[in-house]
Amino acid sequence: MSSIPKAAIFSLYRSYRRQINLLPSEYLRQFFRIKVADDVRSILSVSSHDDELQRTKFKRVRKDYRKLVAAHTGDHQAYAHVLDVAYGRKGKLKWEIMEARTPLLSDPTAPIPDPIIPAVEKSRPPVYSPELSALLTSGLSRDKPLSAAALKNPPLLPERADHKSEEARLLGPLSLRREVNIRWRFFKSEWRKVYPPLQVAVTEATASTPKDAELELRTDKDTLANAEIRGFGLQGTGAMEDLISAAGSAVSFRPRTRRERAPQAGADTNDANVRPLLPRFIRRRFRQLLARTPVLTYTRRGKSTHEGKRGDYGVVVAPNALSDATRRYGTRIPEPHDSYLAWVGQPLSKRG
């Protein structure tokens, strides 16, 4: 099979860039500009002797381009896919947020657990960080939340794992190797079901603060340092604030020029059929994305407790988020409260 001509690759790149220019926010445009540049470089870097790999990469980029075209023609599923990829709800960025850019899957302050199998270092059970525990046990960050007891004893673990149980007495205790495998399999499968938060926000609470009071959310580096907690994900980039702003206000669109409306030589015919979308359509997609983007909060309690804790982690979503349950039951979307509006309106330097 012959290799892909460079003219076809560059033509796809130019068409892709024209679609990127139609995206409503600067964050989205920057994200996909970097993404398509990396993808095209990956195609061009393939050896001339590996035509099949080059064609596979080219087809993947063309598929992403067509998904973007479908989004701009009003396909709500395609638009949701575009937003999910850009904000780490799926794809490469999700795994980078959960594994590479964040300490969610580790807790350096927790004591190292003893190995389940004596003298076997690899048999140590997984450690659930406080941030990950809050996400796993919240219905706002995953479809089916877990109980706190499930983190200690996975539901897949047979009763034989307890040496004092009746099954262990009748059938014998569970193999320690099986217990290790079950615990790690449960850990890996469950954290993959979590919608990763983009950042952590700190709130203040005192003994006189009502439980239902609206607390100010702060995400700047100084506040995190004073609270002695870690930031993660896209902390300090303003991505979450821009997302909330786009979902709650009218999004401005640049009208397409005559040159952009005219079909270009070598461009996909679908590229000329794109029409500007209604701002209401865009806001609805962003509000649905907010329902899949939990905000991890850390509420400071002042002095340390007898357990050494100074605060607790929780999960909230933006008040203008639109979930499937809201659409099904017709619940009215509440107006953003003052703390969110003040948070979004702060300069980026103060937000972190």
N, C-alpha and C positions, 0 to 999 in steps of 0.2 A: 504493500500500500504506500502511495506517495505521501510525502509530508504536506502539512498545511502551508499554503503560500503565505508569505509575510504580508502581502497586500490584504488578504482576507482577515488576518489577525488584527492589523491596524484599523481596518474598516470596522470590525466588531468593537474595537476599543473606542473609536470615535463615536459610534452609535451609543455605546454604553455611557460615555461621558455626557452626551446630550440628554439622556434619560436622568442622569444624576443631577444635572442642573435644574430639573423640575422638582426635586425633593424640597419639602417646605422648610427645613431647618438646616442651619449651618453644620450642626453635628452630623446629621445624616449625610450631607454632601461630602464632608471631610472623610467620614468613615468609608463610604463606597469609593471615593477617589483613591484612597490608600489600598482598598481591597482589590479594585480592578487593576491597579498598577502592579500589585504583587502577583496577581493571577496571570497577567500578560507576561511579566518577566519569567514566571515559572514555565509558561509555554515556550518562550523563546530560548530558555536555558536548556531545554531537552536536547539531547544529542541527536544529530541528524540520522543516526542509525536506529533510533527508537521511534519510528513513526507512529506506532500504535499508542504509546504513552502520550505523545503530543496530541493526537486526535482525541484521546480521552479527556485530557485537560481542556482542550478547545471546546469540546461538547459541554463540559461542566460550566465553563464561563458563558457560553451561549445560552445555556439553560437559565443561569442566573439573570442574564440580560432579559430574556423573555419573561421571566417572573417579574422583573421591574416594569416592563412594558405593560403586562397584564394589570399590575397595581395601578398604573397611571390611566388605564382605561376604565377603572371603577370596580375591579375585582377585589372584594373586601378580603377574601382569603389570601390572595397574593399580597395585598398591602399589609395584612397582619404578619405574613411571613417576612416581608422586607423589614418591618419594625422589629420583629423578634430576633432576626439575625444581627441588626445594628445595635440592639440594646442587650444582647447576651441572653435572650430567652432560649435560644437554640444555636447550634453551630459552634464554631471554634471559640468565639469569645466567651461563651458560657463556661466551657471547660477551663479557659484561662482565668476567669473570675473565681471559679471554685477551687482550682488546684494551684495555678501559678501565681496569680496576683494577690492572693488572699490567704490568711491563715485559718480559714474556716474549717479545714479538715485536720487541723492540728491544734494542740493546746500546750505550749511550752511551759506554762505555769503549773500544769497538772502533774502529779506524781506519776512516775512510770509504773504501769500495772505489772504485777507479777505474771510470769508466763504460766499458761494453763498446763503445759507439759513441762515438768521440772527439767531444768538444764537445757531447754530448747528455746533460744532467744526469739525465733520467728513465731512462736506460739503465743506471744502477748496479744491480748484482745485489743480491739480498736478503742480509741479515746474520742469521746464526743465533746467537742469544745462547747463552751456556753453559747456561742453564737449559733453553731449548728444545731444544738439542742433546741433553742428557741424556734428555729426555722422548721425543724422536723415536727414539733409538737403544735404548730400553728396552722389553722385552716386557711390563713391568708397567703401562705407561701407554698402550699401544695394542696392537691385535691383532697387527699385523705390524711388528716394529721395523725401522728402517732401519740400514744400515751407515754408519760415519763417512765412507766414500768417497762414498756417495750424496749426502751433504750438499754435497760439493764439486763433484761431477759427477753431476747427476740421471740416473737410468737412461733417462729419455725423451730425453736429449740424444744425437743421432746422432754417430757417430764422425767425421763431417765437421767437427764443431766443433773438433777437433784438426787444425790446419793441417799437421801432420807425418804424419798418418795416410794410409794407402793410399787410402781412399775420398775424402779431400780432394784427393789428387793426381789421381785418375781423374775424379771428378765435380765438383770444385771445392769451395772452402770453404763452410761453412754460412753463410747470411745472418746478419749480426749482429743484425738485428731479430728473427729467429726464435729465436736463442739467448736474447735478453732475455726474450721471451715464454715460452719453455719453462721457464727458471729461475724466473720469478715464478709461473707456473701450478703448477709443482711445489711451490713453497714454500707457496702458499695452500691447495692441496689436501691437503697432508700435515699441516699443523698443525691443520687441522680434524678430523683423525682422533684427536687426542690427548685423553685424559681429563685435564682441567686439575686440578692439585693445588690444595688449599685454602690451603696455606701452605708455607713452607720451614723445615726444622729443621736446626740446627747440631750437628755431632758433633765430638769431639776424637779425634785419632789421633796416636800417637807412634811412634818407630821400634821400640819394644819391645811395641807393641800387637799381639796376634795378629789375623790377617786375619778369623777367624771369631768374634771377640769381640763381645759385645753392647755397643754404645756408647750413652751417654745422649743423648737427643734434647732439644734446647733450642730454644724458639721465641720467647723474650721479646725485646723491642726492644733491650735493652742487649747481649745476646749477638749479635744481628744487626749492631749498630753496631760492636762490637769486631771482628767477622769481616769488616767492610766489604762486606757484601752487602745486597741489597734484599729487602724483604718484599713480598708480593703477595696477591691474592685475598682470602680471609677471615682474613688474619693477625691474631691478637690477639682474635678474637671468641669463641674457644673452640669453634667449630663442629666442628673435627676431633676434639678431645678428647671432646666430647659424643657424637659418632658412634661412636668406639671404645668408650666406656663403655656406650652403648645396645646395641651388638652383643655385648658380653661379659658383661652382667649382666641380671638379671631386670628387665623394664620394668614399672613400676607404672602401672596404668590406673585412672582414675576411673570408677566404675560410672555408667551412665546413670540419670538420675532418671525418675520416672514421667512428668513433663511432656515430657521429651525422647523417651521411648519412644512417647508418644501422637502421632498425626498432627496436624500443625498446619494451620490453615485456609490454603488456597492453596499448601501445600507439595507437593513431589513425593511420589508414593506410595512410591517407593523409600526415602525418608528414614526411614520408619517400620519398615523391614525390617532395619536394621543391627543386628548383634549383636556383642558384644565379641569380639575375636580372641584366640587363645591367645598367651601371651607367647613360646612357642617359634616360632610363625609370624612374629612381629615380629622376633625376634632373627635368624632366618634371612634375612629380607629385608635387615636392616642389615648382616649379614655379607657378603651378596652385593654390597651397595653398597660396602663397604670394598674389595672386589676391583676396583671401578671408580674408586676414589679413591686414586691413588698419593700417597705422601709424598715430596716432593723434599727431599733431604738435601744438606748442604754439609759436607764433612769437611775440617777445618783440618789442615794439615801443619806448622804452626809458622812457620818463616821462609819468606820468599818464595823461589821457585826462580829459576833463571837466566832463565826465560821470564816472570817477573813474577807467576806464579800462587802463591797461598797455600793453595789447596785445590781440591778437585774436587767436582763435583755428581754425585749418584747418585739412584736411584729405589728406594724400598722400599714395601711394603704392610704393613698391620697384621698381626700373626701370627694373629689370629682371622678373617681375611678368608676368604670362601668363594667360590671361583671355579667356573666351569663344569667345568674340568679336575678340581677336587677332588670335585665331585659325580659326575663320570663314572667316575673311578678309585677312589673311595672312600677318598681320603687323609684321614687323621685330622687334625683341626684342632689345631695346637699351642697350648699354653697361652701366654698373654701373658707375656713375660719381664719381669724386674724393672724395666728401664729404661722400658718402656711404662707399667707400673703406677705407677711414681714420677712419670712425666710427667702421666698422667691425674689422679693424686691431688693434684697441686700446686694451690694457689690460683690463680685466674685472673689475679690481679695479677702473679704471678711468671711465668706462662706467656706473658705478653704480651697 
